Amino acid sequence: MSLSQKHCKPCEEGAKPLSRGEANKLGEEIGLWHIENNSKLERIFTFKDFKEALEFVNKVGEIAEREGHHPNITLFDYKKVKLELYTHSIGGLSENDFILASHINNI
């Protein structure tokens, strides 16, 4: 099953972040996202103007609420959006981060 067909689920207590190998394998499915320090996913999106960037942020917010998994969102230079994904409860990457990235790619 592809990541875009999955949904985020709460991490079990004591869950560990993904290994570098596991993260790299899942990373193959999400395209232009970058794995930073094996602890978070990051991607910058550029739009034609502020309105388009803000519409994108709102769509990301809807997906994040539906999935129960929330990215850090930075809107800067009036038309750029930086998203950072990591699983706060485990201090690193989980499959949820890659699932959410995949859903965001489909916007």
C-alpha positions as CSV (number, residue, x, y, z in Angstrom):
1,M,0.0,0.0,0.0
2,S,1.4,3.4,-1.0
3,L,1.9,6.1,1.6
4,S,-0.9,8.3,0.0
5,Q,-3.4,5.4,0.7
6,K,-2.4,5.3,4.4
7,H,-3.5,7.4,7.4
8,C,-1.6,8.6,10.4
9,K,-2.0,6.7,13.6
10,P,-0.9,7.5,17.1
11,C,2.6,6.2,18.0
12,E,2.7,3.5,20.6
13,E,4.3,4.4,23.9
14,G,8.0,3.7,23.8
15,A,8.1,3.9,20.0
16,K,11.5,4.8,18.5
17,P,12.3,7.1,15.6
18,L,12.9,5.4,12.2
19,S,16.4,4.3,11.4
20,R,18.3,6.2,8.7
21,G,17.7,3.2,6.3
22,E,13.9,3.1,7.1
23,A,13.6,6.8,6.6
24,N,15.6,6.7,3.3
25,K,13.4,3.9,2.0
26,L,10.2,5.8,2.8
27,G,11.8,9.0,1.4
28,E,11.9,7.5,-2.0
29,E,8.1,7.7,-2.1
30,I,7.8,11.5,-1.3
31,G,9.9,13.1,-4.0
32,L,11.3,16.6,-3.2
33,W,11.2,16.4,0.6
34,H,14.6,16.4,2.3
35,I,15.5,14.4,5.3
36,E,17.4,16.7,7.7
37,N,19.8,15.1,10.3
38,N,17.7,11.9,10.1
39,S,15.2,13.8,12.4
40,K,12.8,15.7,10.3
41,L,11.4,16.1,6.8
42,E,11.6,19.5,5.2
43,R,10.4,21.1,2.0
44,I,10.0,24.7,0.7
45,F,7.2,25.5,-1.7
46,T,7.2,28.6,-3.9
47,F,4.0,30.2,-5.2
48,K,3.1,33.1,-7.5
49,D,1.9,35.3,-4.7
50,F,0.9,35.6,-1.1
51,K,-2.7,34.6,-1.7
52,E,-1.7,31.3,-3.4
53,A,0.8,30.6,-0.6
54,L,-1.9,31.2,2.1
55,E,-4.4,29.0,0.2
56,F,-1.8,26.2,0.3
57,V,-1.2,26.7,4.0
58,N,-5.0,26.4,4.6
59,K,-5.1,23.1,2.6
60,V,-2.2,21.7,4.5
61,G,-4.0,22.7,7.8
62,E,-7.1,20.7,6.7
63,I,-5.0,17.6,5.9
64,A,-3.1,17.9,9.2
65,E,-6.3,18.2,11.2
66,R,-7.8,15.2,9.4
67,E,-4.7,13.1,9.9
68,G,-4.1,14.3,13.5
69,H,-0.5,15.0,12.7
70,H,0.7,18.6,12.4
71,P,3.7,20.2,10.7
72,N,5.6,23.3,11.5
73,I,4.6,25.8,8.9
74,T,6.5,29.0,8.0
75,L,5.2,31.5,5.5
76,F,8.1,33.8,4.4
77,D,9.2,36.1,1.6
78,Y,5.5,36.6,1.0
79,K,5.2,33.6,-1.4
80,K,7.2,30.8,0.1
81,V,6.1,28.1,2.5
82,K,8.5,25.9,4.5
83,L,7.1,22.8,6.0
84,E,8.9,20.7,8.6
85,L,7.5,17.3,9.6
86,Y,8.6,15.2,12.6
87,T,6.9,13.2,15.3
88,H,7.2,15.3,18.4
89,S,6.3,12.5,20.8
90,I,9.3,10.4,19.7
91,G,11.7,13.3,18.8
92,G,12.3,12.1,15.3
93,L,10.8,10.6,12.2
94,S,7.9,8.1,12.1
95,E,5.9,6.7,9.2
96,N,3.3,9.3,10.0
97,D,5.6,12.1,8.7
98,F,6.0,10.4,5.4
99,I,2.3,9.7,5.1
100,L,1.5,13.4,5.8
101,A,4.2,14.4,3.2
102,S,2.6,12.2,0.7
103,H,-0.9,13.7,1.3
104,I,0.5,17.2,1.0
105,N,2.2,16.3,-2.3
106,N,-1.3,15.5,-3.6
107,I,-2.5,19.1,-3.1
